[in-house]
Amino acid sequence: MRHHGRLRAGILGALLVLCSAGCGGGGGGAASSSTPELRASSKIGVSSPAFADDGTIPRRYTCDGENVSPPLDLSGVPQGAAGLVVLVEDPDAPGGTFVHWTVWGIDPHETALAAGAVPRGAVQGRNGFGKLGYGGPCPPEGKAHHYVFSVFAADVKPTLPEGAAAGDVKRALAGHVTASGTLVGRYGR
């Protein structure tokens, strides 16, 4: 009988670890090892009126608040870019890098993305929570996580269907990124 109790406790412990993996659970959030690293020679300025680089992301933009994307300001997008891509990832998630938002097909002339809005004509991918669109920071209790808001300018517009995975978007961008920039925010509970 004692053996069954230890076995049950071990199974429950394993389930708790699995359920807390990622950033709020949900499979498909970890980056694949076959996903290319995107590099660019030019820089895009990425900032937010809601938080400073390496600052705390306000609760409004997290799963503990309204869970809407924060406003982003962009500068230095190169002439000739066909489109912009925004990717938000948490590299501190227990199960590996967790995807919070992938959106592509953004007009390269956009200089600001409004809070909680998807730019006209843009397409959103599936996040690590298994849902379409933005899923805000939602870390387990403990040390604050870093959330990397990456913006890529490309010489092509990915022609992927709505709901595509971040890895698919990165593969479509491989060799086509002309400029990039990042903004890092933190959030903890």
C-alpha positions in Angstrom: 0.0 0.0 0.0 2.9 2.4 0.8 4.3 1.7 -2.7 1.0 3.0 -4.3 1.1 6.1 -2.2 4.7 6.9 -3.3 3.8 6.1 -6.9 0.8 8.3 -6.8 2.8 11.2 -5.3 5.5 10.7 -7.9 2.9 10.8 -10.7 1.3 13.9 -9.2 4.7 15.6 -8.9 5.5 14.8 -12.6 2.1 16.2 -13.7 2.6 19.4 -11.8 6.0 19.9 -13.5 4.5 19.2 -16.9 1.5 21.5 -16.3 3.8 24.4 -15.2 6.2 24.0 -18.1 6.2 26.8 -20.5 4.7 30.1 -19.4 1.3 29.1 -18.2 1.4 25.7 -19.7 0.4 24.7 -23.2 2.4 22.7 -25.6 4.0 24.1 -28.7 5.5 27.1 -26.9 9.1 25.9 -27.0 11.2 26.9 -29.9 12.3 24.1 -32.2 16.0 23.4 -32.6 15.4 23.5 -36.4 14.3 27.1 -36.2 16.8 29.4 -37.9 18.3 32.3 -36.0 17.4 35.6 -37.8 20.2 38.1 -38.2 20.3 41.5 -39.8 22.9 44.1 -40.4 20.7 47.2 -39.8 18.9 48.1 -36.6 15.2 49.1 -36.1 14.4 51.2 -33.0 11.8 49.5 -30.9 10.3 51.2 -27.8 7.0 51.5 -25.9 5.3 54.3 -24.1 4.1 51.7 -21.6 7.6 50.6 -20.3 11.3 51.3 -20.8 13.7 48.8 -22.2 14.5 46.2 -19.5 11.6 47.8 -17.4 8.6 46.2 -15.9 5.7 45.4 -18.2 2.5 46.9 -16.7 -0.1 44.4 -15.5 -2.6 45.6 -18.2 -0.5 43.8 -20.9 -0.3 40.5 -19.0 -2.6 37.6 -18.2 -3.2 39.2 -14.8 -4.7 42.3 -16.5 -6.5 43.0 -19.8 -4.1 40.6 -21.6 -3.7 43.1 -24.6 -0.5 43.7 -26.5 1.4 46.8 -25.4 1.8 49.8 -27.7 5.1 49.8 -29.7 6.9 52.6 -31.5 9.2 51.8 -34.4 11.9 53.8 -36.1 14.6 53.2 -38.7 12.8 50.7 -40.9 14.8 50.5 -44.1 13.5 51.7 -47.4 12.5 48.8 -49.6 11.2 46.6 -46.8 8.3 44.5 -48.0 6.8 44.0 -44.5 7.4 43.8 -40.8 7.1 40.9 -38.4 6.7 41.1 -34.6 7.6 38.2 -32.4 7.3 38.2 -28.6 9.1 35.4 -26.7 9.9 34.5 -23.1 13.4 32.8 -23.1 13.1 32.2 -19.3 10.1 29.8 -19.5 10.7 26.5 -17.7 10.0 24.4 -20.8 12.2 26.5 -23.2 11.5 29.7 -25.1 7.8 30.4 -25.1 6.0 32.3 -27.9 3.5 35.0 -26.8 2.8 36.6 -30.1 3.7 36.3 -33.8 2.3 38.8 -36.3 3.4 39.4 -39.8 2.5 41.3 -43.0 2.7 44.6 -41.1 3.0 47.6 -43.4 6.7 48.7 -43.3 5.5 52.4 -43.1 3.9 51.8 -39.7 5.7 53.8 -37.0 3.4 52.8 -34.1 1.4 49.7 -33.2 -1.5 50.6 -30.9 -2.2 48.7 -27.6 -4.4 45.7 -28.1 -4.7 46.2 -31.9 -3.6 44.2 -34.9 -2.3 46.4 -37.7 -4.6 46.4 -40.8 -3.7 43.7 -43.2 -1.5 41.8 -40.7 -1.8 38.1 -40.0 -1.4 36.5 -36.5 0.1 33.2 -35.6 -0.7 30.7 -32.8 1.0 31.4 -29.5 2.4 29.0 -27.0 -1.0 28.9 -25.2 -2.5 27.3 -28.3 -4.5 30.4 -29.1 -4.5 32.8 -32.1 -2.9 36.2 -31.4 -1.3 37.8 -28.4 -1.1 36.0 -25.1 0.5 38.2 -22.4 3.2 37.4 -19.9 1.9 34.8 -17.5 5.0 33.4 -15.6 4.9 31.0 -12.7 5.5 32.6 -9.3 9.1 33.4 -8.6 11.8 35.3 -10.4 10.6 37.8 -13.1 10.9 36.6 -16.7 12.2 38.6 -19.6 9.9 39.1 -22.6 11.7 39.9 -25.9 9.7 42.0 -28.4 11.5 41.5 -31.7 10.7 43.4 -34.8 12.1 42.2 -38.2 12.0 44.0 -41.5 12.1 41.7 -44.5 12.5 41.9 -48.2 9.5 39.5 -48.6 6.1 39.2 -47.0 5.6 35.7 -45.6 2.6 34.1 -47.2 1.7 31.8 -44.4 -1.9 31.1 -43.2 -3.3 32.6 -40.1 -2.4 30.5 -37.1 1.1 29.5 -38.4 3.7 28.7 -35.7 6.5 31.1 -34.9 9.0 28.5 -36.3 7.3 28.5 -39.6 7.4 32.3 -39.7 11.1 32.3 -38.9 11.9 29.7 -41.6 10.0 31.9 -44.1 12.1 34.9 -43.1 15.5 33.1 -43.2 17.8 34.9 -45.5 15.2 37.8 -46.0 15.7 39.9 -42.9 17.1 43.3 -43.7 16.9 45.0 -40.2 15.8 44.1 -36.7 15.4 45.5 -33.3 14.3 44.4 -29.8 12.7 45.7 -26.7 12.9 43.7 -23.5 10.4 43.9 -20.7 10.1 42.0 -17.4 7.2 40.6 -15.5 7.0 38.5 -12.4 4.6 37.4 -9.8 
